[in-house]
């Protein structure tokens, strides 16, 4: 059964080990971390260290950022090389990637979304997004601004 977990970015390093707890007879899952569009694999360094300290095998898979279809296909191919249970963790754009890549990979046991899009089949990030906050006429309706005397 595929389960879906939603985790906040703050505390993910503490949340993931408890979410991954395995029964004593089952092997620990391999944790595959997928970064967002404005980061790279190094953004997972703290989480990786914590999970490895807990005895998990951790793979940080880079996105090429060539599009969801390409990144999902690349991740799917990588997942096919892993034996044993897998937990996929996606941050931001990575949520779109893990959702698509997991399809048909029977040993993916959980999807963890960290401040990420959680699409239904066929949905795009654009459909899930309300648009850019930069496109609003009055930025004070979406941003808390601080005036600096004399422009700083």
FENSULUR-V551037 format. One record per residue. N is the residue number from 0. RES is the residue in one small letter. NEAR is the number of other ideal C-beta (glycine too) atoms within 12 Angstrom. D_CENTER is the distance of its C-alpha to the mean C-alpha in whole Angstrom. Layout:
{{N/RES/NEAR/D_CENTER} {N/RES/NEAR/D_CENTER}}
This chain:
{{0/x/8/20} {1/x/21/16} {2/x/18/15} {3/x/25/12} {4/x/26/11} {5/x/21/10} {6/x/30/9} {7/x/17/10} {8/x/28/10} {9/x/12/13} {10/x/17/14} {11/x/32/11} {12/x/32/13} {13/x/19/15} {14/x/24/14} {15/x/38/12} {16/x/28/15} {17/x/17/17} {18/x/29/15} {19/x/37/15} {20/x/18/19} {21/x/22/21} {22/x/11/24} {23/x/7/27} {24/x/6/28} {25/x/13/24} {26/x/19/23} {27/x/25/19} {28/x/36/16} {29/x/33/15} {30/x/41/11} {31/x/46/9} {32/x/45/7} {33/x/50/5} {34/x/36/6} {35/x/31/7} {36/x/26/10} {37/x/13/12} {38/x/25/11} {39/x/21/12} {40/x/21/11} {41/x/14/14} {42/x/28/11} {43/x/33/10} {44/x/18/14} {45/x/21/15} {46/x/37/12} {47/x/27/13} {48/x/17/17} {49/x/24/17} {50/x/34/15} {51/x/23/18} {52/x/15/20} {53/x/23/20} {54/x/17/21} {55/x/31/17} {56/x/23/17} {57/x/34/14} {58/x/26/13} {59/x/32/11} {60/x/35/11} {61/x/25/12} {62/x/37/11} {63/x/20/15} {64/x/21/14} {65/x/15/17} {66/x/18/15} {67/x/33/13} {68/x/17/16} {69/x/18/16} {70/x/32/13} {71/x/33/12} {72/x/21/16} {73/x/24/15} {74/x/40/12} {75/x/29/14} {76/x/16/17} {77/x/28/16} {78/x/35/15} {79/x/20/18} {80/x/17/20} {81/x/28/18} {82/x/14/21} {83/x/22/20} {84/x/28/17} {85/x/39/14} {86/x/43/11} {87/x/48/7} {88/x/51/4} {89/x/49/1} {90/x/36/3} {91/x/28/6} {92/x/37/7} {93/x/46/4} {94/x/39/5} {95/x/41/8} {96/x/45/8} {97/x/46/7} {98/x/36/9} {99/x/37/12} {100/x/35/12} {101/x/37/12} {102/x/22/16} {103/x/15/19} {104/x/30/17} {105/x/16/19} {106/x/23/18} {107/x/35/14} {108/x/32/15} {109/x/30/12} {110/x/39/8} {111/x/43/6} {112/x/37/5} {113/x/36/5} {114/x/25/8} {115/x/35/6} {116/x/30/9} {117/x/24/10} {118/x/29/12} {119/x/13/15} {120/x/11/17} {121/x/12/18} {122/x/17/16} {123/x/18/15} {124/x/26/14} {125/x/14/17} {126/x/13/18} {127/x/21/16} {128/x/16/17} {129/x/11/20} {130/x/12/21} {131/x/10/21} {132/x/15/22} {133/x/9/24} {134/x/12/26} {135/x/13/28} {136/x/9/32} {137/x/10/32} {138/x/13/29} {139/x/12/30} {140/x/11/29} {141/x/15/25} {142/x/11/25} {143/x/9/27} {144/x/10/30} {145/x/8/32} {146/x/9/35} {147/x/7/37} {148/x/6/40} {149/x/5/42} {150/x/5/38} {151/x/6/38}}
